[in-house]
């Protein structure tokens, strides 16, 4: 049997090889994320950072960089034609830099101490210098990682047959969850005390793994960009005007972008502060990691069947169902998560249901956005997401500071956002059906 993605043609064996290389790159990418998400808040907390500052450095700063950088990279990537394709050159350029900055994050305290010693009596405090060094490496890492993230999904959209996207992302989630299982069962307990070598090791794995994927995956041939006018490549303002006109002039895409943004953001309150919630309840990182690792095993078992359902029913419908279930479950979390054991159970429910959302929504953009300019439209969705990521996490952190760090309120925040997101996605579904529905949908140009 032959499978096609654009000008690329695969036998079943060739498709298996393609999946293996992309999934290997995803595993390396996922290990990076699994280390950073729970450990960086703890490191910043150890450095004396407030909840507001933690969200500023870990959520607002990346969102601000992404809001500027991602549209530029995506727009240019869609229109780039080169020997290595239109996606891989960007990934190859940015990945080694991201790996180096990741290693630098681990040594922020050491570097801050050296600067403090060198400046002598007139030096700012060690805490201030450490946070400044951490922020510098964090900004550099975010810059490089955002370049890669801006085109990674577009690479998948270009080389994976569309009829297999749901199953592919099911396998994608299994690898991502496997990275989570490895980290939470065997590594998280040592992450606070051995953060330097862990950041160095996983940073190296990330750099080598993603570069290997780029060298082994081949992009197909692309037609010339249909919308490039003479002189447009050199006229920045003309390109910006065209970008916003194409991406934001149709109400359908505006509803979709806002719905996707709030869908992704509804998990943020619990994700950002879950390790600090656990710490406040006296839960060890080892016990915390074991519970989260168990959730990943459950989610891994669900991933491929969910991927099959996505291919059969459509990701938009599955996303609405996942959001509704999540909103109902998290509403009870604020009253239930009052003891260490109850918190861990509530965290498991959050993790499994949010995992169902991530699996079902993974191919949503590929199924709803224009194929020829997928990266551009995906970056427009990311632009809306970045704006929300600048404002909402600051509100989360500020609200928790006002409450005296009552972290159980994160369940109420997540539930409320999920309700709004589900309503928005139902609105998108109504318009989606008018455009042909699952069988005859054509993305508006």
C-alpha positions as CSV (number, residue, x, y, z in Angstrom):
1,X,0.0,0.0,0.0
2,X,1.2,3.5,-0.8
3,X,0.8,6.6,1.3
4,X,1.1,10.1,0.1
5,X,1.8,13.5,1.7
6,X,2.2,16.2,-1.0
7,X,4.8,15.0,-3.4
8,X,6.1,12.4,-1.0
9,X,5.2,8.8,-1.4
10,X,5.7,6.1,1.2
11,X,5.5,2.4,1.3
12,X,4.3,1.0,4.6
13,X,7.9,0.3,5.5
14,X,9.0,3.8,4.6
15,X,6.1,5.2,6.7
16,X,7.3,3.2,9.7
17,X,10.9,4.6,9.2
18,X,9.5,8.2,8.9
19,X,7.4,7.7,12.1
20,X,10.4,6.3,14.0
21,X,12.7,9.3,13.2
22,X,10.1,12.0,13.9
23,X,9.1,10.2,17.1
24,X,12.7,10.0,18.1
25,X,13.0,13.8,17.7
26,X,9.8,14.2,19.6
27,X,11.1,12.0,22.5
28,X,14.2,14.2,22.8
29,X,12.0,17.3,22.7
30,X,9.6,15.8,25.3
31,X,12.4,15.0,27.7
32,X,13.4,18.6,27.6
33,X,9.9,19.7,28.5
34,X,9.4,17.1,31.2
35,X,12.5,18.4,33.0
36,X,11.8,22.1,32.7
37,X,8.1,22.1,33.6
38,X,8.2,20.9,37.2
39,X,11.8,21.8,38.1
40,X,12.2,25.4,37.0
41,X,9.4,26.6,39.4
42,X,11.2,24.8,42.3
43,X,14.6,26.3,41.3
44,X,13.1,29.8,41.2
45,X,11.3,29.2,44.5
46,X,14.7,28.2,46.0
47,X,16.2,31.4,44.6
48,X,13.5,33.4,46.5
49,X,11.2,34.2,43.6
50,X,7.5,35.1,44.2
51,X,4.6,33.3,42.5
52,X,4.2,36.4,40.3
53,X,7.9,36.4,39.3
54,X,7.8,32.7,38.6
55,X,4.9,33.2,36.1
56,X,6.7,36.2,34.7
57,X,9.8,34.3,33.8
58,X,8.3,30.9,32.9
59,X,5.1,32.0,31.1
60,X,5.0,35.7,30.3
61,X,8.5,36.1,29.0
62,X,8.3,33.1,26.6
63,X,4.8,34.3,25.5
64,X,6.2,37.8,24.8
65,X,9.1,36.4,22.8
66,X,6.8,34.0,20.9
67,X,4.4,36.9,20.0
68,X,7.2,38.6,18.2
69,X,9.3,35.8,16.8
70,X,6.9,33.0,15.9
71,X,4.9,34.9,13.2
72,X,8.2,36.0,11.6
73,X,9.7,32.5,11.5
74,X,6.4,30.9,10.4
75,X,5.7,33.4,7.7
76,X,9.2,33.1,6.2
77,X,9.2,29.3,6.6
78,X,6.0,28.9,4.6
79,X,7.6,30.9,1.8
80,X,11.1,29.5,2.0
81,X,12.3,27.1,-0.7
82,X,15.7,25.5,-0.3
83,X,17.8,22.4,-0.6
84,X,16.8,21.1,2.8
85,X,13.1,22.1,2.6
86,X,11.2,24.9,4.2
87,X,11.1,23.6,7.8
88,X,14.3,21.7,8.6
89,X,16.7,24.6,8.1
90,X,15.1,26.5,10.9
91,X,15.1,23.5,13.3
92,X,18.7,22.8,12.5
93,X,19.8,26.3,13.2
94,X,18.0,26.8,16.5
95,X,18.3,23.4,18.2
96,X,22.0,23.5,19.2
97,X,21.5,27.0,20.7
98,X,18.5,25.8,22.7
99,X,20.5,22.9,24.1
100,X,23.4,25.2,25.2
101,X,21.1,27.7,26.9
102,X,19.4,24.8,28.7
103,X,22.7,23.7,30.2
104,X,23.3,27.3,31.2
105,X,20.1,27.4,33.1
106,X,21.4,24.7,35.5
107,X,24.5,26.7,36.3
108,X,22.7,30.0,37.0
109,X,23.4,29.9,40.7
110,X,27.1,29.1,40.1
111,X,27.5,31.9,37.6
112,X,25.6,34.3,39.8
113,X,27.9,33.4,42.7
114,X,31.0,34.0,40.5
115,X,29.7,37.4,39.4
116,X,28.8,38.3,43.0
117,X,32.3,37.5,44.1
118,X,34.0,39.4,41.3
119,X,32.0,42.5,41.9
120,X,32.9,42.6,45.6
121,X,31.3,44.9,48.1
122,X,29.4,46.9,45.5
123,X,27.7,43.8,44.2
124,X,23.9,43.3,44.2
125,X,22.7,40.5,46.3
126,X,23.5,36.9,45.3
127,X,19.7,36.2,44.9
128,X,19.3,39.2,42.5
129,X,22.3,38.1,40.4
130,X,21.2,34.5,40.3
131,X,17.7,35.5,39.1
132,X,19.2,37.9,36.5
133,X,21.5,35.1,35.1
134,X,18.6,32.7,35.1
135,X,16.4,35.2,33.3
136,X,19.1,35.7,30.7
137,X,19.6,32.0,29.9
138,X,15.8,31.5,30.1
139,X,15.3,34.2,27.4
140,X,18.0,32.8,25.2
141,X,16.5,29.3,25.5
142,X,13.0,30.5,24.8
143,X,14.2,32.3,21.7
144,X,15.8,29.2,20.2
145,X,13.1,26.8,21.4
146,X,10.3,29.0,19.9
147,X,12.0,29.0,16.5
148,X,12.0,25.1,16.6
149,X,8.4,25.0,18.0
150,X,7.1,27.4,15.3
151,X,7.9,25.0,12.5
152,X,8.0,21.5,14.1
153,X,4.2,21.0,13.8
154,X,4.4,22.3,10.2
155,X,7.1,19.8,9.4
156,X,4.7,17.0,10.5
157,X,1.9,18.5,8.5
158,X,4.1,18.5,5.4
159,X,5.5,14.9,5.6
160,X,2.8,12.8,7.4
161,X,-0.2,11.7,5.3
162,X,-3.3,13.6,6.5
163,X,-5.4,10.5,6.9
164,X,-3.0,9.2,9.5
165,X,-2.5,12.4,11.6
166,X,-4.7,11.2,14.5
167,X,-2.9,7.9,14.8
168,X,0.5,9.6,14.4
169,X,-0.3,12.0,17.2
170,X,-1.5,9.1,19.3
171,X,1.9,7.6,18.9
172,X,3.4,11.0,19.5
173,X,1.6,11.2,22.8
174,X,2.8,7.7,23.8
175,X,6.4,8.8,23.3
176,X,5.8,12.1,25.1
177,X,4.2,10.2,28.0
178,X,7.0,7.7,28.0
179,X,9.4,10.6,28.5
180,X,7.2,11.7,31.4
181,X,7.2,8.2,32.9
182,X,11.0,8.0,32.8
183,X,11.4,11.4,34.3
184,X,8.8,11.1,37.0
185,X,9.6,7.6,38.2
186,X,13.4,7.7,38.1
187,X,14.7,11.2,37.7
188,X,12.5,13.8,39.4
189,X,13.5,12.7,42.9
190,X,17.1,13.7,42.2
191,X,16.3,16.8,40.1
192,X,16.5,19.3,42.9
193,X,19.9,18.1,44.2
194,X,21.5,17.1,40.9
195,X,19.9,19.6,38.6
196,X,23.2,20.6,36.9
197,X,24.1,17.2,35.5
198,X,20.5,16.4,34.6
199,X,20.1,19.7,32.7
200,X,23.4,19.0,30.9
201,X,22.4,15.4,30.1
202,X,18.9,16.1,28.8
203,X,20.1,19.2,27.0
204,X,22.6,17.1,25.1
205,X,19.9,14.4,24.4
206,X,17.6,17.2,23.1
207,X,20.3,18.7,20.9
208,X,21.5,15.4,19.4
209,X,18.1,13.8,19.1
210,X,16.4,16.7,17.2
211,X,19.4,17.2,14.9
212,X,19.4,13.5,14.0
213,X,15.8,13.7,13.1
214,X,16.4,16.7,10.8
215,X,19.2,14.8,9.0
216,X,17.1,11.7,8.4
217,X,13.7,13.2,7.5
218,X,13.2,14.5,3.9
219,X,10.8,17.1,2.9
220,X,9.0,17.0,-0.5
221,X,8.8,19.6,-3.2
222,X,6.6,22.6,-2.7
223,X,4.9,24.8,-5.3
224,X,6.0,28.5,-5.4
225,X,4.3,30.6,-2.8
226,X,1.2,32.0,-4.6
227,X,1.0,35.2,-2.6
228,X,4.5,36.6,-2.9
229,X,4.5,39.8,-4.9
230,X,7.6,41.5,-6.4
231,X,9.4,43.3,-3.7
232,X,7.3,41.8,-0.9
233,X,10.2,39.8,0.6
234,X,12.1,43.1,1.1
235,X,9.2,45.1,2.3
236,X,8.7,44.3,6.0
237,X,5.6,46.4,6.5
238,X,3.9,44.9,3.4
239,X,4.5,41.4,4.7
240,X,3.1,42.3,8.1
241,X,0.0,43.8,6.5
242,X,-0.5,40.7,4.4
243,X,0.1,38.5,7.4
244,X,-2.6,40.1,9.5
245,X,-5.0,40.5,6.6
246,X,-4.8,36.8,5.7
247,X,-4.9,35.5,9.3
248,X,-7.3,37.8,11.1
249,X,-9.8,39.1,8.6
250,X,-12.1,36.0,8.8
251,X,-14.3,35.7,11.9
252,X,-14.2,31.9,11.7
253,X,-10.4,31.9,12.3
254,X,-10.8,34.4,15.1
255,X,-13.2,32.2,17.0
256,X,-10.9,29.2,16.3
257,X,-7.8,31.0,17.6
258,X,-9.5,32.2,20.8
259,X,-11.0,28.8,21.4
260,X,-7.7,27.1,20.9
261,X,-6.0,29.6,23.2
262,X,-8.3,29.2,26.1
263,X,-8.4,25.4,25.6
264,X,-4.6,25.3,26.0
265,X,-4.6,27.8,28.8
266,X,-7.2,26.1,31.0
267,X,-4.6,23.6,32.2
268,X,-2.0,26.2,33.0
269,X,-3.0,27.2,36.6
270,X,-2.6,23.6,37.9
271,X,0.4,22.8,35.7
272,X,2.3,25.9,36.8
273,X,1.8,25.5,40.5
274,X,1.2,21.8,41.0
275,X,4.8,21.1,42.2
276,X,4.6,24.1,44.6
277,X,1.1,22.8,45.8
278,X,2.7,19.5,46.5
279,X,5.6,21.1,48.3
280,X,3.2,23.2,50.5
281,X,1.5,19.9,51.5
282,X,4.8,18.3,52.4
283,X,4.7,15.8,49.5
284,X,8.2,14.7,48.4
285,X,9.1,15.1,44.8
286,X,9.6,11.3,44.5
287,X,6.1,10.6,45.6
288,X,4.8,13.4,43.4
289,X,6.7,12.0,40.5
290,X,5.4,8.5,41.1
291,X,1.8,9.7,40.9
292,X,2.3,11.7,37.8
293,X,4.2,8.8,36.2
294,X,1.2,6.6,36.9
295,X,-1.0,9.1,35.1
296,X,1.3,9.0,32.1
297,X,1.0,5.2,32.0
298,X,-2.8,5.5,32.0
299,X,-2.7,8.3,29.3
300,X,-0.3,6.3,27.2
301,X,-2.7,3.4,27.1
302,X,-5.5,5.8,26.0
303,X,-3.4,7.7,23.4
304,X,-3.6,5.4,20.4
305,X,-7.3,4.5,20.8
306,X,-8.0,8.2,21.1
307,X,-6.0,8.8,17.9
308,X,-8.1,6.3,16.1
309,X,-11.3,8.1,17.3
310,X,-9.9,11.4,16.2
311,X,-9.4,10.1,12.7
312,X,-12.9,8.7,12.6
313,X,-14.9,11.4,14.4
314,X,-12.8,14.5,13.9
315,X,-10.5,16.2,16.4
316,X,-12.9,19.2,16.9
317,X,-15.6,17.0,18.3
318,X,-13.2,15.1,20.5
319,X,-11.8,18.3,21.9
320,X,-15.2,19.6,22.9
321,X,-15.9,16.3,24.8
322,X,-12.5,16.4,26.5
323,X,-13.0,20.0,27.7
324,X,-16.5,19.3,29.0
325,X,-15.2,16.3,31.1
326,X,-12.3,18.3,32.4
327,X,-14.4,21.3,33.4
328,X,-16.7,19.1,35.4
329,X,-13.9,17.2,37.2
330,X,-11.9,20.2,38.1
331,X,-14.8,22.1,39.6
332,X,-14.8,19.5,42.4
333,X,-11.0,19.8,42.9
334,X,-11.2,23.0,44.8
335,X,-13.3,21.3,47.5
336,X,-11.6,17.9,47.3
337,X,-7.8,18.7,47.1
338,X,-7.3,19.5,50.8
339,X,-4.9,16.8,52.0
340,X,-1.8,15.3,50.4
341,X,-3.5,12.1,49.3
342,X,-6.6,14.0,48.0
343,X,-4.5,16.5,46.1
344,X,-2.5,13.7,44.4
345,X,-5.8,12.0,43.4
346,X,-7.1,15.3,42.0
347,X,-3.8,15.8,40.2
348,X,-4.1,12.4,38.6
349,X,-7.6,13.2,37.3
350,X,-6.3,16.6,36.0
351,X,-3.3,14.9,34.3
352,X,-5.2,12.1,32.6
353,X,-8.0,14.4,31.4
354,X,-5.7,17.1,30.2
355,X,-3.7,14.3,28.5
356,X,-6.9,13.3,26.7
357,X,-7.3,16.9,25.5
358,X,-3.7,17.1,24.2
359,X,-4.0,13.8,22.3
360,X,-7.3,14.7,20.7
361,X,-6.3,18.3,19.9
362,X,-2.9,17.5,18.5
363,X,-4.0,17.4,14.8
364,X,-6.7,20.1,15.2
365,X,-4.7,22.8,13.4
366,X,-3.7,20.5,10.6
367,X,-7.4,19.6,10.0
368,X,-8.8,23.1,10.1
369,X,-6.1,25.5,8.9
370,X,-5.0,26.1,5.2
371,X,-2.4,23.5,4.3
372,X,-0.3,25.8,2.1
373,X,0.2,28.3,4.8
374,X,-0.2,26.1,7.8
375,X,2.8,27.5,9.8
376,X,1.6,31.1,9.2
377,X,-1.9,30.4,10.4
378,X,-0.6,28.3,13.3
379,X,1.6,31.2,14.3
380,X,-1.4,33.5,14.2
381,X,-3.1,31.2,16.7
382,X,0.1,31.2,18.7
383,X,0.0,35.0,18.6
384,X,-3.4,35.1,20.3
385,X,-2.1,32.4,22.7
386,X,1.0,34.5,23.5
387,X,-1.2,37.5,24.3
388,X,-3.3,35.4,26.7
389,X,-0.1,33.8,28.2
390,X,1.3,37.2,29.0
391,X,-1.9,38.3,30.9
392,X,-3.5,35.2,32.4
393,X,-0.4,33.6,34.2
394,X,0.3,37.0,35.8
395,X,-3.3,37.1,37.1
396,X,-3.0,33.5,38.3
397,X,0.2,34.3,40.2
398,X,-1.1,37.6,41.5
399,X,-4.3,36.0,42.7
400,X,-2.4,33.3,44.5
401,X,-0.1,35.8,46.2
402,X,-3.2,37.7,47.4
403,X,-4.7,34.5,48.7
404,X,-1.6,33.6,50.7
405,X,-0.6,30.8,48.2
406,X,-3.9,28.9,48.5
407,X,-3.0,26.6,45.6
408,X,-6.3,24.7,45.6
409,X,-7.8,27.8,43.9
410,X,-6.0,26.7,40.8
411,X,-8.6,24.0,40.3
412,X,-11.3,26.7,40.1
413,X,-9.3,28.7,37.6
414,X,-8.8,25.7,35.4
415,X,-12.5,24.7,35.5
416,X,-13.7,28.2,34.7
417,X,-11.4,28.5,31.7
418,X,-12.4,25.1,30.4
419,X,-16.1,26.0,30.4
420,X,-15.5,29.1,28.4
421,X,-13.2,27.2,26.0
422,X,-15.8,24.5,25.4
423,X,-18.5,27.1,24.6
424,X,-16.1,28.8,22.1
425,X,-15.3,25.5,20.4
426,X,-19.0,24.7,20.1
427,X,-19.3,28.0,18.2
428,X,-16.4,26.9,15.9
429,X,-18.1,23.6,15.3
430,X,-21.3,25.3,14.1
431,X,-19.3,27.2,11.5
432,X,-17.2,24.1,10.7
433,X,-20.4,22.2,9.7
434,X,-21.4,25.1,7.4
435,X,-18.0,24.7,5.6
436,X,-18.6,21.1,4.8
437,X,-18.1,19.2,8.1
438,X,-15.9,16.2,8.5
439,X,-16.4,14.8,5.0
440,X,-16.2,17.9,2.8
441,X,-14.5,20.6,4.8
442,X,-12.4,23.2,2.9
443,X,-10.4,25.7,5.0
444,X,-11.4,29.3,4.0
445,X,-8.6,31.1,2.1
